[in-house]
Amino acid sequence: MIEHSEDMTKFFSSNLTSDIIASYIFNVNKNVHFLLFTRDVEEAEELILYDVLSVLKSNFNPKKKTKILVHGWLSSAYIKARDYNIIVVDWSKYSYQIYPISRYAINHVGPHLSKFVDFLIISAGLQPQDVHILGHSLGAHIAGIAGHQMKFGKVARITGMDPAGPLIHGDNMCCRLDENDAEFVDVIHTSVHYLGVYEPLGHADFYPNGGGPLQPGCGLEIGVCTHRRSYRYYIESLFNEYGFPSHRCNSWDDYLANNCSSDVAYMGENVSTKARGKYYLRTATSPPFALGEDNQIKPEMGYHLKMIIP
């Protein structure tokens, strides 16, 4: 499996020194973990950066698609829906701190993740075109930073679920998610002008219910409920391929006035990588959220959604 010995030597020698410095300052090597979930074993297997044996003895299969989740709320849904390599980036040591510390941490966690993906490419034969990184909130920007800094190709896709807005606006593109970070970048906005951002960040940006700051069913709670809706919608899309048809429009007002183009894209897992622009749609107030082409609730989808983590 290890075929690129010369590249591997250069990769390890050029990165280990900088990693030692980073670990002294922020200790991402100690505090960030990469956990592999597959259908083959019930427990997570830890993959360790620069530890080839940890990869070889695991159930990681480079012939399968690889989903990298920066928060792990999607992991159980993916395991039930698809036979993929699911890698959860556990950065809880920093993500559960006060927000400014978490915000600062992404400048270290993002590059650490980029080195990890490069490591899998070099050591395990992972192909960049088989990699999809998904991140929620600050995790979306970690995904973007990782994609931007990779040295061994560009990943196929990055999905940002309500990318965080506070202390991010105006940042240099190297330090937040943008459309240059992967071959295709799609973004779901659910709490714009509050915890999220309104500005388009990807090739295709989706604004369910106008993007917020309120989402139907959240009442006046414009914090956690609306912020979490982004990944709840995404989880549902794993089981309902055509559940979230979205129309390309210039604005929510144009959508409400039926003044949109004929271009339709499906928000979530099955979005076309040819989608470009801003897309708007409605959802229901509670699971199942998808309304489909006819804007009608599909109660038969409800049984799939019990794995959703609120």
N, C-alpha and C positions, 0 to 999 in steps of 0.2 A: 504493500500500500504506500510506503514511503519512497517516492520516486525522485524527488527533487532535492537530493542531498546537498548540492552546491548552493542552491537557493536557500535551503534551510539553514546552512551554516552562516551565510551572510545575514539572513533575517534575525537569527538568534543573537549574533555578535553585535549587530547594530542597534538592537532594542533592549538588551538586558541592562546596559549601563544606564540608559534613561529611565528604565523601570525602577532601578534601585533608588535613583534620586526621587522619583515620584512617590515611591512607597515610603521614603523617609518623611516627605512633606505631608502626604495625604493618605498613604498606606492603602491604596486601592488593591494591591496584590493580596493583602490580608483580608480586607473587608468586602470585596466584591467577589461573588461566586457565580459560576456558570453551571447550572443544573440541567442535566439531560433527562427528558421524559420520553419514553417510547411505549408502544403497546406490548413490548417483549417482557418488561419487568414492571412490578408495581411501584417500586421505590425509585426515587431520583438517583441518578449517578452524577457525581461531580466531575466535570472536565476542568483540568488545571492548565492554565496558560504555561506554555513551554514544557509541559510534562507529557511527552508523546505516549508514554505507557498508559496514562489515564484515559487517553482517547482509544488506544488499541484494545484495551481490556473492556471497554464499554460497549454498549449496543448501538453506538453511533454508526449510521450507514450512509456513506457519501453518495450512494446511488439514489437515495430518497431526497425529496424536498426538505429543506431545513427552515423552520420558523424560529426566529429569535425574538423573545418577548421581553420587553423592558417594562415591567411589572408582569406578574404571572397570572393575572386573573383569567386569561384566555386558555391556560394550559389544559385544564380538564375538558373544556369544550373541544379543543383541537384533537385531543386524544380520542374522544368519542366520535368526532366527525371525519378525521383523516388519519392515514397512516404515514406520519411525517416524523422527522427528528424535531422535537420541541425542546428548545433551549431557553430556560428562564434566566435572565440576568438578575441575580439577587443583590441589589444595592441598598437593601433596607437599612443598613448601618447609617446611610446618609439620607435616604428618602424620608425617614421618619423623624428627622431633625426639624428644627424651625425652618421656615421656607428659605430665608436667605442662605443658610448653610447648604440646604439641598440644592438651591440654585447654583451656588459656587461649585458644588461637587460635580455637576455635569461636565465641567471643563476637564475633569480628571477621569470620570467614568467613561465618557465618550471615547477618548483616545485609547483607554484600556480595552474597550469592546472592539475597537478597530483592529488592535493587535491580536485579539483573540480570534476574530474572523480570519485574518491573514494567517494565523497559526494553523487553523483548521484547513485552509487552502493548501498550505505547504506540507503539513504533516499527515493529513488524512485524505487528501484528494478531493476536498469539497470544491464544487464549481460555483463561482460567484452568481451565475445565472440561476442557480437553484436556491438562492438565499433570499428570504423575505424577513425584514426586521420590522417589528411592530412596537410602538411605544405610546404610552398614555401620559399626558401632562408633560412634566419635565422629561419623562422617558422618551417622548417624541423627539426632543432636541438631542438627547443622548444618541438616539438612532441616527439622526442627521449628522452629528459630529463624527460618529463612527464611520458612516458611509463616506463622508468627505475626506477622511484621513486614511482610508484604506490604500495600501500600496500594491495589492495583487488583484486588480480588477475592480469593477463597480458592481455592487449587488443588484439583483434584478428589481427589487421593489422595497420601498419603505412606506409604511402606513403610520401616519400620525393621528392619534385619537385625542381630540381637543388639546392640541399643543398649548403648553402654559404660556400665559401672556406676561404676568408680573415680572419685572426685572429682565425681560427679554426684548421688549420693543426696541427697535433701532440697533440691535446687536449686529455685529458683523456677520455675514452669511456663513463664515467658517464656524461660528459658535451657536448656530441654531439650525433647525430644519429648513431646507429649501429644495427646490426641484432639481438641483444639480447633484444631490447626494446619492441618487440611485437612478437606474434606467427609467424607473417609473415611481413617482411619489404621489400618493393619494392621502387626503386629509379630511377628517370629519370634525366639524366645528359645532359644539353644542353649548358653550357658555361664553360667547363673544362679548367683548367689552367688560368682562368681569374676570374670570379665571383663565379664559382662553383668549384667542386673537381673532379678529375679523379678517385681517388681510389674508389673501390667498398665499399659501406657502408651497403648494405642490403643482404638479401637472393638472390634477383634477381635485377641486375642493368642494366638499359637500356640506350643505347648510340645512340640516333637518329642522323644520319649523322656523326657518329664518336664521338658524344658528344660535338662538337664544337672545338675551341671557337667560330667559326662562324656557324650559321644555315642558310640554303638556304632561300633567300628572305630578309635577314637582311643586305645585302650589306657588308660594312666594319664596321658596327655598332656592336661591340662585347660586348656592355653593356646591356642596358635594353632589347633590342629586343631579343637577344639570351637567356637572363635569363628568360624572360617571356614565351618563347616558351614552356617550360616544362608544365606549367599549361594550355596553349592553346591546346597542344596535348591531355592533360588529359581530358579537357572538351569535345573535339571531340570524345574521346573514349566512353563517356556516350551514344552517339547516334549511334555509329558504333562499335559494339562489336568486329568484326574481322578486323578492319581497319588498325591496326598497328602490323602485324606479324613480329616477331623479331627472329633472328637466334642466337643460342648460339655459340660464337666464342671467341678465345683468344684475338683478336685485330681487329681493323677496317681494317687493311691491309689484314688480313685473310678473312674478310667479302668480301672485294672488289675482292679478288682472288677466291671467292667461296670455300674457305677452312674452312667450318664450319661443325658443327655436324648437325644431322637431328632434333635436339631438337628445337622446335618452341614454343614461348610464345607470347601472345598478350599484348603489352604494354598498360597500362591504367587501367581503372576501372575493367575490366573483366579478369585480369591476373590470371593464375592458381597459387594457393598458393603452388603448388609443384615445381614451377620454381626455378632453382638454377643456379647461375653463371652470366656471362656477356653476354648481348644480344645486337645485332646491327641491325639497320634498316635504310631505307631511308624514307624521307618524301617529299611532294611537297613544293614549295616555298611560297605558300599562301593558305588560307583556301579554300576548305577542304584540310587538310594536309595529311590525310590517303591515302595510295596507295593500300592497300589491298594485297592479295596474288599475283596479277598479276602486281604489281608496276605501276598501272594506276590510274590517278586522277579520282575521283568519283564526278562530278559536282552536281549530284542530292543531295549530302549531304550538299551543301552550305546553304540551307535554315535553317538548324538546328543551324547554327553557329552565327546568328545575336545577340545572347545573350552573346557572348564572350566579356569580358572586356579587352581592350588592355593593 
